[in-house]
């Protein structure tokens, strides 16, 4: 299942995402991974959550990012939840790639039973149709 937290920059998406990931730790039976563009939120995350700074890796476009996600999923058979903060930034995504990326993430999520939560810096109304149904909160 893919879920989206949408809203313009500075509306509080990251705060909401951090609260969501930290509250998920208690109920999780497997591993939780949080992808971000820096180490900035390291001390705000529960120590059971694995923080990955995507900028530490040579990911330069959406296709490479999808490969990066597949690598994470393939190496952790206990992966239960994947949180992606600043999704458009860490994926180096162009507007015309959003639909394709969300469809791919949906396939990965369903096949490997990994819940994926995205923080997207766009208003829910500006998202493609396939993404609008996945919005859990719009700030």
Backbone bond lengths (Angstrom), bond angles and torsions (degrees), N, CA, C in turn:
res aa  C-N    CA-C-N  psi(-1)  N-CA   C-N-CA  omega(-1)  CA-C   N-CA-C  phi
1 X - - - 1.438 - - 1.523 108.90 -
2 X 1.302 116.23 132.23 1.459 122.51 176.23 1.523 107.71 -107.87
3 X 1.335 115.63 131.01 1.448 121.60 177.07 1.523 108.31 -123.23
4 X 1.327 116.10 149.08 1.465 120.79 -177.28 1.522 110.45 -126.07
5 X 1.332 114.52 133.99 1.454 122.25 170.79 1.524 104.32 -107.98
6 X 1.336 116.83 115.11 1.466 119.53 -175.06 1.520 111.51 -115.59
7 X 1.305 114.33 160.61 1.461 121.08 177.96 1.511 109.83 155.01
8 X 1.309 115.71 157.35 1.465 120.50 178.95 1.526 110.33 -65.47
9 X 1.303 115.86 162.62 1.457 122.44 179.40 1.536 109.88 -58.42
10 X 1.333 116.06 135.34 1.454 121.30 177.24 1.514 115.59 87.39
11 X 1.332 117.70 7.96 1.465 121.10 -177.17 1.535 113.63 -90.10
12 X 1.340 118.64 -7.05 1.465 120.49 177.37 1.518 114.72 105.74
13 X 1.317 117.74 18.87 1.478 120.87 -179.65 1.521 111.73 -63.11
14 X 1.324 116.95 -44.07 1.463 120.75 -177.83 1.522 110.58 -64.53
15 X 1.310 117.26 -42.01 1.467 120.64 178.25 1.525 110.09 -59.13
16 X 1.321 116.33 -46.19 1.465 121.08 178.90 1.529 110.40 -63.00
17 X 1.329 117.24 -42.50 1.464 122.18 -179.75 1.530 110.57 -63.52
18 X 1.327 117.50 -42.96 1.465 121.35 178.60 1.529 111.13 -62.57
19 X 1.326 116.88 -42.11 1.467 120.61 177.16 1.524 110.45 -62.29
20 X 1.327 115.92 -41.94 1.466 121.36 -179.03 1.529 111.00 -64.68
21 X 1.318 117.69 -45.20 1.464 120.57 -178.23 1.529 110.52 -68.68
22 X 1.314 117.98 -40.73 1.466 119.93 -179.93 1.520 112.19 -67.66
23 X 1.315 117.72 -33.91 1.463 119.62 177.56 1.526 111.49 -76.09
24 X 1.328 117.62 -22.84 1.468 121.23 179.08 1.521 112.13 -74.19
25 X 1.323 117.67 -21.23 1.466 121.63 -177.22 1.528 111.33 -59.81
26 X 1.318 117.19 -41.82 1.470 120.90 -177.51 1.519 112.67 -62.90
27 X 1.310 117.32 -36.45 1.466 121.18 -176.64 1.525 113.28 -91.10
28 X 1.321 117.36 -11.95 1.471 120.65 -174.34 1.524 112.00 -76.07
29 X 1.317 114.48 138.16 1.459 120.58 174.37 1.521 110.47 -98.95
30 X 1.325 116.32 -19.11 1.459 121.75 -178.00 1.517 110.66 -116.02
31 X 1.326 115.68 -158.28 1.459 122.08 -176.77 1.522 111.86 -91.10
32 X 1.335 114.31 152.75 1.460 122.17 177.57 1.520 107.66 -124.99
33 X 1.335 116.25 132.83 1.459 122.02 179.53 1.525 108.46 -121.79
34 X 1.335 115.68 137.74 1.465 123.12 179.63 1.517 108.06 -120.71
35 X 1.326 117.55 116.95 1.463 122.51 179.30 1.517 109.07 -99.88
36 X 1.330 115.26 133.74 1.458 120.11 -178.52 1.522 109.44 -144.11
37 X 1.327 116.27 175.24 1.463 121.38 -179.10 1.520 112.32 -93.95
38 X 1.348 117.69 0.74 1.466 122.43 178.77 1.530 109.20 -162.01
39 X 1.327 116.13 179.10 1.460 122.23 177.08 1.527 110.63 -92.73
40 X 1.308 117.44 5.25 1.458 124.23 -171.62 1.532 114.20 -49.29
41 X 1.309 117.37 -38.17 1.468 120.72 -174.06 1.528 113.60 -97.34
42 X 1.321 116.31 15.82 1.460 121.30 -176.58 1.533 112.17 -53.90
43 X 1.312 117.30 -43.78 1.463 120.71 -175.36 1.523 113.44 -84.15
44 X 1.310 116.50 -6.93 1.461 120.40 176.62 1.524 111.65 -91.94
45 X 1.329 116.55 -13.51 1.463 121.86 -179.42 1.523 110.82 -92.27
46 X 1.306 116.06 144.05 1.460 121.72 172.22 1.529 107.94 -57.29
47 X 1.329 117.11 143.10 1.465 119.84 -176.43 1.525 113.57 -69.44
48 X 1.309 118.17 -6.21 1.467 121.69 176.46 1.529 111.86 -87.27
49 X 1.336 116.30 -7.38 1.460 121.77 -179.79 1.523 108.40 -94.31
50 X 1.320 116.20 131.48 1.462 120.97 178.76 1.527 108.77 -86.42
51 X 1.346 116.72 117.32 1.463 121.88 177.73 1.519 109.18 -93.11
52 X 1.329 116.44 127.36 1.460 121.79 177.15 1.526 107.69 -119.32
53 X 1.332 115.77 121.75 1.452 121.53 175.59 1.528 107.30 -88.26
54 X 1.312 117.13 104.50 1.462 122.38 -175.85 1.529 111.38 -61.93
55 X 1.336 117.26 -29.25 1.464 120.99 -178.87 1.540 111.71 -66.75
56 X 1.334 118.07 -14.38 1.467 121.79 176.79 1.527 111.88 -75.74
57 X 1.321 116.88 -9.12 1.461 121.97 -176.18 1.532 109.62 -117.68
58 X 1.334 117.36 152.43 1.470 119.96 -177.23 1.532 113.17 -79.74
59 X 1.319 115.95 64.09 1.465 121.95 178.42 1.519 107.14 -98.93
60 X 1.337 116.56 112.96 1.464 119.26 -173.74 1.521 114.99 -117.22
61 X 1.344 117.38 -6.51 1.465 118.60 177.38 1.528 109.99 -152.61
62 X 1.299 115.78 175.79 1.465 121.75 -175.25 1.529 112.15 -62.75
63 X 1.318 118.01 -40.61 1.471 121.21 -179.68 1.525 110.81 -63.24
64 X 1.323 116.54 -43.37 1.461 119.96 177.84 1.523 110.44 -64.67
65 X 1.327 116.46 -36.70 1.462 119.72 178.55 1.528 111.03 -64.14
66 X 1.322 116.96 -41.79 1.467 119.91 178.03 1.539 110.36 -62.84
67 X 1.317 116.58 -38.49 1.455 120.50 175.27 1.524 111.31 -63.43
68 X 1.321 115.97 -38.87 1.462 122.48 177.36 1.532 110.26 -61.09
69 X 1.326 116.29 -45.69 1.474 121.52 178.38 1.530 109.65 -62.42
70 X 1.318 117.27 -45.05 1.468 120.60 179.13 1.525 110.87 -60.85
71 X 1.314 117.11 -37.29 1.460 120.98 177.37 1.520 111.72 -63.39
72 X 1.314 116.78 -42.97 1.467 120.68 178.35 1.524 110.12 -62.81
73 X 1.321 116.32 -47.09 1.461 120.90 -178.41 1.528 111.02 -64.77
74 X 1.320 117.40 -40.10 1.465 120.56 -176.91 1.531 112.63 -70.30
75 X 1.318 117.58 -25.98 1.459 120.50 -176.71 1.523 113.83 -92.29
76 X 1.310 118.16 -6.14 1.462 120.71 -177.25 1.524 109.45 -132.71
77 X 1.311 115.87 93.31 1.463 120.48 -178.30 1.528 112.57 -71.11
78 X 1.329 116.50 -12.32 1.459 121.08 177.88 1.528 112.33 -99.10
79 X 1.339 116.09 8.42 1.458 120.02 -179.31 1.523 109.62 -66.21
80 X 1.322 114.50 126.25 1.460 120.55 -177.21 1.528 112.09 -112.29
81 X 1.344 115.83 -39.56 1.456 119.92 -177.07 1.523 109.95 -139.65
82 X 1.332 114.72 143.60 1.460 122.44 -178.90 1.523 107.39 -131.39
83 X 1.332 116.68 120.99 1.462 122.12 -179.18 1.524 108.43 -111.48
84 X 1.318 116.86 128.78 1.461 122.12 -177.82 1.520 109.28 -119.14
85 X 1.330 115.99 104.23 1.458 120.57 178.09 1.528 108.59 -86.39
86 X 1.307 116.63 145.45 1.474 122.28 -179.12 1.522 110.24 53.39
87 X 1.313 115.97 50.11 1.466 122.85 -173.64 1.521 113.72 -50.10
88 X 1.316 117.84 -48.90 1.467 120.58 -176.85 1.528 111.45 -64.13
89 X 1.325 116.73 -33.64 1.464 121.56 -179.36 1.524 111.59 -75.11
90 X 1.336 117.24 -50.86 1.472 119.33 -176.13 1.523 112.04 -67.90
91 X 1.337 116.43 -25.45 1.463 120.11 179.64 1.530 111.80 -90.44
92 X 1.331 117.82 -2.41 1.471 122.02 -176.74 1.526 110.27 49.92
93 X 1.317 115.10 49.56 1.449 121.47 -170.10 1.522 113.49 -94.61
94 X 1.311 114.35 138.79 1.466 121.25 172.39 1.529 107.09 -93.13
95 X 1.325 116.73 157.83 1.465 121.24 -176.69 1.527 113.00 -56.06
96 X 1.327 117.37 -36.55 1.465 119.51 -176.85 1.535 112.84 -76.96
97 X 1.330 118.23 -4.23 1.469 121.57 -179.11 1.524 113.22 -99.35
98 X 1.314 117.93 -9.09 1.465 121.64 -173.92 1.524 111.90 -59.59
99 X 1.311 118.25 -48.60 1.469 121.73 -178.49 1.516 111.34 -59.00
100 X 1.321 115.71 -47.80 1.463 120.99 -179.09 1.537 110.46 -61.44
101 X 1.326 116.76 -43.85 1.469 120.88 -179.11 1.525 111.46 -63.81
102 X 1.313 117.25 -42.97 1.465 120.49 -179.57 1.526 110.52 -66.95
103 X 1.319 117.59 -37.95 1.466 120.70 175.97 1.529 110.70 -61.68
104 X 1.334 116.94 -43.21 1.471 121.53 178.01 1.529 110.93 -63.80
105 X 1.326 116.16 -44.47 1.466 119.51 179.10 1.525 110.97 -63.10
106 X 1.328 116.71 -35.92 1.463 121.40 176.57 1.531 110.69 -61.36
107 X 1.317 116.20 -44.21 1.469 121.03 179.10 1.529 110.26 -62.09
108 X 1.329 116.62 -47.12 1.465 121.36 179.57 1.527 110.12 -61.41
109 X 1.316 115.91 -45.47 1.462 121.62 -179.13 1.526 112.12 -59.06
110 X 1.323 115.78 -47.29 1.467 120.15 -178.85 1.523 112.12 -68.37
111 X 1.310 116.77 -44.67 1.461 121.14 -175.65 1.527 112.40 -66.48
112 X 1.324 116.72 -39.81 1.466 120.58 -174.67 1.523 113.34 -107.06
113 X 1.331 116.64 7.39 1.466 122.49 176.07 1.527 112.13 55.17
114 X 1.332 114.94 49.27 1.459 122.19 179.07 1.523 107.88 -116.97
115 X 1.326 115.57 124.88 1.465 120.06 175.33 1.523 107.27 -78.49
116 X 1.332 117.12 129.26 1.465 122.30 -178.62 1.526 108.40 -120.28
117 X 1.337 115.27 124.33 1.466 121.08 179.59 1.527 108.25 -118.20
118 X 1.332 115.80 125.49 1.465 122.27 -176.79 1.518 110.97 -111.03
119 X 1.316 115.95 140.68 1.450 122.18 169.74 1.526 106.19 -104.25
120 X 1.338 116.98 117.48 1.469 121.75 -174.27 1.529 110.08 -121.13
121 X 1.318 116.49 123.71 1.468 121.82 -179.27 1.522 111.57 -83.02
122 X 1.307 115.04 67.44 1.471 123.18 175.92 1.521 107.24 -151.81
123 X 1.308 116.34 149.91 1.465 119.51 172.07 1.520 108.60 -66.59
124 X 1.311 116.83 147.96 1.466 121.10 -179.88 1.524 111.27 -57.01
125 X 1.330 117.11 -34.86 1.467 120.98 -179.41 1.530 112.68 -67.17
126 X 1.331 116.80 -23.65 1.462 121.49 -177.79 1.526 112.75 -89.81
127 X 1.313 117.37 -3.82 1.465 121.19 -179.74 1.523 110.48 -80.34
128 X 1.330 117.71 155.21 1.469 120.50 175.63 1.530 110.17 -63.90
129 X 1.306 116.51 159.05 1.474 121.69 -177.05 1.531 112.70 -54.99
130 X 1.336 116.98 -41.09 1.465 119.72 -177.91 1.520 111.78 -64.40
131 X 1.323 117.86 -22.43 1.454 121.73 -178.19 1.530 112.75 -91.31
132 X 1.309 116.70 -28.18 1.470 120.29 -175.47 1.530 112.87 -59.07
133 X 1.312 117.28 -37.02 1.462 121.33 -179.31 1.537 111.79 -70.81
134 X 1.323 117.74 -17.11 1.451 122.65 -176.51 1.535 112.45 -94.05
135 X 1.314 117.65 -4.73 1.459 121.53 -178.54 1.533 109.44 -71.45
136 X 1.344 115.20 122.19 1.470 119.61 178.42 1.525 111.16 -97.55
137 X 1.337 115.71 -26.39 1.463 120.18 175.04 1.521 109.17 -152.23
138 X 1.310 115.29 138.23 1.461 121.22 177.63 1.518 107.33 -120.67
139 X 1.314 115.39 118.80 1.477 120.00 -176.98 1.531 110.81 -102.95
